[in-house]
């Protein structure tokens, strides 16, 4: 499985009710593919910082939580526009 394909699986896990729209958008739209990859990377970073005991972990966790929320909002926009 390539990295870009693993990104769509992460988005499908988060938005299971939109499987068909996500798959269609992912096949047709490079920008959506990029957002999915950003989402996957952000979720992985958030997981890392959530497990970390480093002093900067709380700040990094907060930054990645905010970024993940913004990426989710972008995904919602694509899904709403595709209907």
C-alpha positions in Angstrom: 0.0 0.0 0.0 1.4 3.4 -0.9 1.5 6.3 1.5 -1.2 8.3 -0.4 -3.5 5.3 -0.3 -3.0 4.9 3.4 -4.1 8.5 3.8 -7.5 7.8 2.4 -8.0 4.9 4.8 -7.4 7.2 7.7 -10.0 9.6 6.4 -12.4 6.7 5.8 -12.0 5.7 9.5 -12.9 9.2 10.6 -15.8 9.7 8.2 -17.3 6.2 7.8 -20.7 7.6 6.7 -19.1 9.2 3.6 -17.2 6.3 2.2 -18.5 6.6 -1.4 -18.0 10.4 -1.6 -14.5 10.1 -0.1 -13.4 7.4 -2.5 -14.8 9.3 -5.5 -13.2 12.6 -4.4 -9.9 10.9 -3.7 -9.8 9.3 -7.2 -10.8 12.6 -9.0 -9.2 15.4 -7.0 -5.5 15.9 -6.3 -6.1 18.7 -3.8 -8.4 16.3 -1.8 -5.7 13.6 -2.0 -3.2 16.1 -0.5 -5.6 17.1 2.3 -6.1 13.4 3.1 -2.3 12.9 3.3 -2.0 16.0 5.5 -4.7 14.6 7.7 -2.9 11.2 8.0 0.4 12.9 8.9 -1.2 15.2 11.4 -3.1 12.4 13.1 0.2 10.4 13.4 2.0 13.5 14.9 -0.9 14.0 17.3 -0.6 10.4 18.4 3.1 10.8 18.9 2.9 13.9 21.0 0.0 12.5 23.0 2.3 9.6 24.0 5.3 11.9 24.7 6.6 13.0 28.1 8.8 15.8 26.7 8.2 19.2 28.1 7.1 20.6 24.8 4.5 17.8 24.3 1.5 19.7 25.7 2.1 22.6 23.3 2.7 20.3 20.3 -0.3 18.3 21.1 -2.4 21.4 21.2 -1.0 22.6 17.9 -1.7 19.3 16.2 -5.2 19.1 17.7 -6.0 22.5 16.1 -4.5 21.5 12.8 -6.4 18.3 12.8 -9.6 20.2 13.4 -8.9 22.5 10.5 -8.2 19.6 8.2 -11.4 18.0 9.2 -13.2 21.2 8.4 -11.6 21.2 4.9 -12.7 17.6 4.4 -16.2 18.5 5.4 -16.2 21.3 2.9 -15.2 19.0 0.1 -17.8 16.5 1.1 -20.5 19.2 1.3 -19.6 20.6 -2.1 -19.6 17.2 -3.7 -23.2 16.4 -2.9 
